[in-house]
Amino acid sequence: MTRFVFIADTHFGTERMGFEQQPGYPGRLDELVPLLEHWIARDGHIDFVLHAGDLLDACDPGRIQGAAALFAFPVPFYVCLGNHDLTRPDSAALWLEHAPHLFEPGSIHFEIVRDDAVVHVIPNHWDVDDFHWKDVQHARWAPAQTQRIARVLRRFPDRPHILCTHSQVFGIPPEQSGAPDWQHVPLASFRDTVLAVLDENPAVCCVLGGHNHANTIAPAGAAIAVTVSAFSSVPFEFRLIEIDGNRLSVTTHDLLAEVSFPTEYDAASAFVQGRPSDRTCTVMLESP
């Protein structure tokens, strides 16, 4: 069995995030991260922690080094870089120079290969420049990235595959938010790129993301698309992903009862925690 903790949107290096769905406390990560470390130790069977991006609030060597020192779990810690992690043209090089252990050697696009699963870590591009976010949040994968996904799928045809990127594949539906329209919808071109990969590769059972600071679970062809709310925001939630034989399960957990500092909660935005179907899900996997 592979079991891993899935988090996103910590925004290390600021006291206040520029975008919040619920009140955020990134300045309290020095307490929140050890609490998650204790949760992992109590569980005793976590293989790794996967962060879906926006680990930092903005990219610079000091923040990279500070975050790498803080997010030092007793299990491997991997990062799929988000737009806030890529705010400089040289961001990818800075990450590989100052925190190479957060990736597989030599690339910020990499795979976590387990005996019973393969997790593809695929950071988005955001505009015309590769791995650099300036203003526009137009998520995309380059052709070289989809080609890499295809090569890895051919190498491991007998295992379930999970794709992790920063951007959500779908928005937040009106049935969840109560708004008249879908919220935080990515470009149709990005959605279609991801869905084409899923359609061509039934071994992919799940796509993980963050970016929208909300818990969502939606069907994506025969797979599911999962996002997680911001770890730095109340109630400090994370997902537990488990692959056990022919079953993939997603459950949601939080650290609110364990924090020592006072917090506020916006009841009007409780939808970001998700409906029951956005918080827990089990998918039966087809045999290869």
Protein Blocks (a to p, Z undefined) as FASTA:
>chain_A
ZZddddehklgoiabdfbdfbdcdfklmmmmmmmmmmmmmmnopafbdcdebjkbmbdcf
klmmmmmmmmpcfbdcdddddfklmmbfklmmmmmmmmmmlpcehiabdcdddfkbccdd
ddddfblbghiafklccdcddfklmmmmmmmmmmmmmbccddddfbdfbdcdfklnopab
dehiacfklmmmmmmmmmmmmkbmbdcdehjopacdddehjbccdddddfkbcehiaddd
ddehjaccdddddfklmpcbdcdddfklmmmnopfklmgccdddddZZ
